[in-house]
Amino acid sequence: MQVPLWLALVVVGYLGVKLIRPPWWLIAVLLLGGFLLADSVLAPAINALIK
């Protein structure tokens, strides 16, 4: 069975919020920071570090 990536991310995110109960400001900062870094000049450097 193949699950789409977006569905897996939604399920993992939902369970993480329900089980760990992080503050909403932390979730917003992580999402916004990740979005901004992915579209910045630092993206190739981050990609090289991850691989």
C-alpha positions in Angstrom: 0.0 0.0 0.0 1.4 3.4 -1.0 0.5 6.4 1.0 1.0 9.9 -0.4 3.7 12.0 1.3 1.3 14.8 2.2 -1.1 12.4 3.9 1.7 10.8 5.9 3.0 14.3 7.0 -0.5 15.4 8.0 -1.0 12.2 10.1 2.4 12.5 11.8 1.9 16.2 12.5 -1.5 15.6 13.9 -0.3 12.8 16.2 2.7 14.9 17.3 0.5 17.8 18.2 -1.9 15.6 20.1 0.6 13.5 22.0 3.5 16.0 22.7 1.3 19.1 23.0 3.8 21.8 21.9 2.8 25.4 22.1 1.2 26.8 19.0 3.8 29.6 18.6 6.5 26.9 18.4 4.6 25.1 15.6 4.1 28.4 13.7 7.8 29.3 14.0 9.0 25.9 12.8 6.6 25.9 9.8 7.4 29.5 8.8 11.1 29.1 9.4 11.2 25.9 7.3 9.2 27.5 4.5 11.5 30.6 4.5 14.7 28.6 4.6 13.6 26.3 1.8 13.3 29.3 -0.5 16.4 31.1 0.5 20.0 31.1 -0.7 20.9 28.8 2.2 18.8 25.9 0.7 21.7 24.3 -1.3 23.9 24.4 1.8 21.2 22.8 4.0 20.5 20.2 1.3 24.2 19.3 1.2 24.3 19.0 5.0 21.3 16.7 5.1 22.6 14.4 2.4 
